Amino acid sequence: MSTDSNQQNALLALEDGRVFHGISIGAPGNAVGEICFNTSMTGYLEILTDPSYRGQIVTMTYPLIGNYGTGPEDIESAAPHVRGFIIEELSRIPSNWRSTEDLPSYLKRHGIPALGGIDTRSLTRHLRTKGAMRACISTDGSGEDAAVELARRAPGLEQLDLVGEVSAKAPYEWDPEGKESGPKRVSQAGTREPLVVLFDFGVKRNILRLLRSHGVRVLVVPGSTSAEEALSHKPDGIFLSNGPGDPAVLTDAHETARRLAEAKPVYGICLGHQILSLAFGASTFKLKFGHRGANQPVQDLRSGRVLITSQNHGYAVREEGLPADLEVTHRHLNDGTVAGIRHRSKKVAAVQFHPEASPGPHDSAPFFEEFVRTIQS
């Protein structure tokens, strides 16, 4: 990596005054947002393009990033959603036959400021001790005090309409011909494919792929869609996607989910899990530093089986005061938090982790099979 003057002045400033100096490896300029860390060893392109990271600066704890470049097969949405990206060491020579562009070029093309040469171990320990906080990436030569002040003035996640920024603007059917989702499990010609209306709060493409591959049609609608409009499509089931931000502020979505559950099976992932829980009277809280990585252990309390899951969330459902109608089905084994719920009398279930992300690699894939069996019955 070169070390011109702009790169030498690149820094990361936290709102509590802690400053880290590094080298610019992305687009020039400043970026502010809540800083978090992800413990995955691979999957940096999926992380960059996951809409759930909207409004955040992501730190990778694995020390070497960029070694397999970037390619269109691995993206989870059309463009990156992170505010900034932090790594320790950038791989100088990416090597992968699927790669079409190296990581710095990709970041610059999409206008994402990023820093290398950061002591990400020290940064992660600081965030684990102090908790989530706002931060500023600066590559324009700003001084430490100015960057710290920018971090302190940055809005919190609860102040931003992040779902509105990432949700679909109009309904569309995902992969109607079944070409992008693979032919293995798509229903045979001549048989009716169940219709799922998926509420897009920031959906990842692999959720759409897996649903379609299980032989259902997927109609994606904006997250602001009303229950009446969703039901007008005569769906066999409803799916609530992942997404960014504080679930407690999405009060319209809570009411919509509650009304939908009176009429149809409703399943959810991540933010969808939180929205469904809130719809039936549960509450949520902000985790100290969140769960983000492809190595999160979760126990299925119904079978006792332990799953290795991929997770990306900064909020969780509070078990204390959980309504009697909701049953905890999954538990995060690192801190005991709720990782899955189901309704005792309605066809409603959700998980906090990402079954589509293949961390185990397929430990939690049966979640989609369960949903499809439910709507087919």
SULTAWO-V151552 format. One record per residue. NEAR is the number of other ideal C-beta (glycine too) atoms within 8 Angstrom. D_CENTER is the distance of its C-alpha to the mean C-alpha in Angstrom with 2 decimals. Layout:
near:d_center
NEAR:D_CENTER
NEAR:D_CENTER
This chain:
near:d_center
9:30.41
4:32.77
6:33.44
6:34.59
6:35.03
11:31.73
12:29.84
8:32.01
11:31.16
13:27.36
14:25.93
18:23.04
15:24.15
14:22.67
11:23.79
6:25.89
7:27.94
7:26.75
11:26.87
11:25.99
7:27.72
12:26.50
11:26.85
13:25.17
12:23.54
12:21.74
10:22.84
7:25.45
8:25.07
12:23.31
11:19.76
13:18.73
13:15.62
14:14.31
16:14.34
14:12.33
14:12.70
12:11.16
9:13.83
13:13.25
5:16.49
7:15.33
10:12.51
11:12.49
11:12.50
12:9.43
14:7.71
15:9.80
13:9.03
13:5.27
15:5.90
14:3.43
13:5.78
13:8.62
11:11.57
13:10.96
17:13.07
16:11.70
15:14.40
15:14.77
11:17.13
9:18.56
8:21.58
8:21.98
13:19.43
13:20.27
9:22.69
9:21.73
14:21.12
10:18.88
11:19.32
5:18.26
5:17.70
9:14.51
10:12.57
9:9.64
11:11.07
4:14.41
6:13.86
8:11.94
14:10.10
14:10.60
11:13.88
15:15.24
14:15.17
16:17.34
16:18.99
12:22.30
9:24.01
11:23.52
10:24.94
4:27.95
4:28.43
11:25.48
7:26.73
9:25.26
3:27.03
9:23.86
12:23.17
7:24.16
10:23.43
10:23.12
15:20.17
11:22.20
8:23.41
12:19.99
16:18.84
10:22.18
7:22.17
9:18.99
6:20.21
15:17.73
16:19.75
15:19.34
20:21.55
13:22.99
9:25.61
13:23.78
7:24.54
14:20.97
8:22.50
8:24.29
14:21.38
11:19.17
8:22.18
10:22.67
15:19.20
8:19.61
6:23.04
7:22.61
7:19.09
12:16.38
12:18.21
13:18.43
16:19.47
14:21.14
17:21.41
15:24.92
14:26.68
9:29.51
7:31.86
10:31.13
5:32.50
8:30.70
6:31.80
9:30.64
16:27.13
14:26.91
8:28.08
14:25.45
15:22.76
8:24.55
6:24.80
13:21.15
4:19.77
8:17.45
12:14.09
8:16.17
5:18.51
10:16.33
6:15.66
13:12.16
14:11.63
8:15.03
8:14.13
13:11.48
13:12.95
10:15.69
4:19.08
5:21.10
9:21.02
7:21.11
9:21.56
12:19.33
12:21.55
6:24.64
4:26.75
11:24.46
5:24.83
7:21.29
12:20.17
9:23.19
4:26.43
5:26.54
6:25.54
11:26.03
6:28.93
4:32.36
3:34.07
3:35.99
6:33.83
4:31.79
9:28.02
12:26.34
12:24.34
15:20.84
12:19.69
17:15.92
16:14.73
13:12.26
17:10.21
18:7.85
13:8.15
17:7.55
9:11.18
9:11.62
14:11.25
15:14.01
13:15.93
13:16.18
16:17.23
15:19.74
12:20.99
10:21.97
9:24.46
14:23.07
10:22.95
13:19.71
14:20.27
12:17.27
13:18.12
11:16.93
16:15.25
7:18.63
10:20.65
7:23.31
10:24.06
6:27.37
9:26.02
15:23.53
11:26.43
6:28.77
9:27.21
5:28.50
12:25.37
10:25.68
16:22.31
15:19.33
17:15.62
18:13.00
18:9.52
16:6.04
18:5.87
15:6.74
15:9.92
10:12.54
11:12.98
10:16.70
7:17.49
14:16.57
7:20.00
7:20.80
12:17.87
11:19.15
10:22.58
13:21.56
14:19.79
10:22.92
9:25.24
13:23.48
16:23.70
6:27.44
7:27.79
11:25.28
11:23.06
15:19.55
15:16.57
16:12.97
18:9.62
17:7.54
19:8.41
17:11.01
16:12.36
15:12.93
16:14.53
16:16.75
15:17.82
14:18.75
11:20.54
13:22.90
7:23.72
13:21.37
8:20.07
14:17.04
7:17.15
8:15.38
12:15.14
7:17.22
9:14.74
10:11.66
13:10.53
11:8.69
11:10.31
12:11.70
8:14.73
14:14.14
11:17.21
16:17.23
11:20.51
12:21.18
9:23.91
5:25.64
5:26.49
7:26.13
6:24.14
9:21.69
13:18.48
11:16.63
16:12.94
12:9.62
13:7.47
14:4.95
14:6.69
9:9.86
11:11.70
12:13.50
14:16.18
11:19.63
8:21.94
4:25.06
7:26.34
13:24.21
8:26.18
5:28.53
9:27.18
14:23.85
7:23.93
11:21.58
11:20.95
15:18.65
12:18.78
15:16.97
8:19.95
7:19.36
4:19.69
6:20.52
12:17.84
15:17.16
11:14.67
16:16.03
16:18.63
10:21.07
13:23.81
8:27.30
4:28.98
9:26.54
9:24.43
12:21.16
14:18.61
15:14.96
15:12.90
17:10.40
16:9.33
14:8.25
13:11.78
11:11.22
12:10.19
8:13.88
12:14.08
9:17.39
5:17.61
6:18.04
9:18.40
13:16.22
10:16.93
7:19.64
11:17.24
12:17.47
9:21.19
9:21.72
14:20.26
13:22.46
8:25.45
12:25.05
12:25.21
7:27.96
4:30.03
